[in-house]
Amino acid sequence: MKLTWGFSAFTVLVYYAITNLCAIRMKPGERLYPIWPAYLGLAACLTLAFFVDWEIWLTGLGLIIFGLAWRAFFNR
């Protein structure tokens, strides 16, 4: 059960980190809010994501790297 909770927390925090990164990359005219909450959210999500057990974040990072490599290989 701890594995399930930890992996779920890690993936949700990575998802929210990606969302904050997208908010940071928006053009100033497209933003509804100031940029500082996105930086704060990105830092908080990445920090909290690494408070799970090291096996979980190592597996999660491995899966992310595998997915990016898969995408790069098949999008050529």
C-alpha positions in Angstrom: 0.0 0.0 0.0 2.9 2.4 0.8 4.3 1.8 -2.7 1.0 2.7 -4.3 0.6 5.9 -2.3 4.2 6.9 -2.8 4.1 6.4 -6.6 0.8 8.1 -6.9 2.1 11.2 -4.9 5.3 11.3 -7.0 3.5 11.2 -10.4 0.9 13.8 -9.3 3.6 16.1 -8.1 5.6 15.7 -11.4 2.4 16.4 -13.3 1.8 19.6 -11.3 5.4 20.6 -11.8 5.0 20.2 -15.6 1.8 22.4 -15.3 3.8 25.1 -13.5 6.6 24.9 -16.0 4.0 25.5 -18.8 2.7 28.5 -16.9 6.2 29.9 -16.6 6.7 29.5 -20.4 3.6 31.4 -21.3 3.9 34.7 -22.9 3.3 37.7 -20.6 0.1 38.7 -22.5 -1.4 35.2 -22.1 -1.0 35.1 -18.3 -3.9 35.8 -16.0 -1.8 35.8 -12.9 1.8 36.9 -12.0 4.6 34.5 -12.7 5.9 34.1 -9.2 3.3 31.6 -8.0 4.3 29.3 -10.9 7.9 29.5 -9.8 6.9 28.8 -6.3 4.7 25.9 -7.3 7.4 24.4 -9.5 9.9 24.5 -6.7 7.4 23.1 -4.2 6.3 20.2 -6.4 9.8 19.2 -7.3 10.9 19.4 -3.6 8.0 17.4 -2.3 8.3 14.8 -5.1 11.7 13.8 -3.7 10.4 13.2 -0.2 9.0 9.8 -1.3 11.2 6.7 -0.9 14.2 6.7 -3.2 13.1 3.5 -5.0 9.9 5.2 -6.0 11.4 8.4 -7.4 14.2 6.4 -9.1 11.6 4.2 -10.8 9.5 7.3 -11.7 12.5 9.1 -13.2 13.4 6.0 -15.1 9.9 5.8 -16.6 10.0 9.4 -17.5 13.4 9.0 -19.2 12.2 5.9 -21.0 9.1 7.7 -22.2 11.1 10.7 -23.5 13.6 8.3 -25.3 10.7 6.4 -26.8 9.1 9.6 -28.1 12.4 10.8 -29.5 13.0 7.5 -31.3 9.6 7.2 -32.8 9.2 10.9 -33.8 12.3 10.9 -36.1 
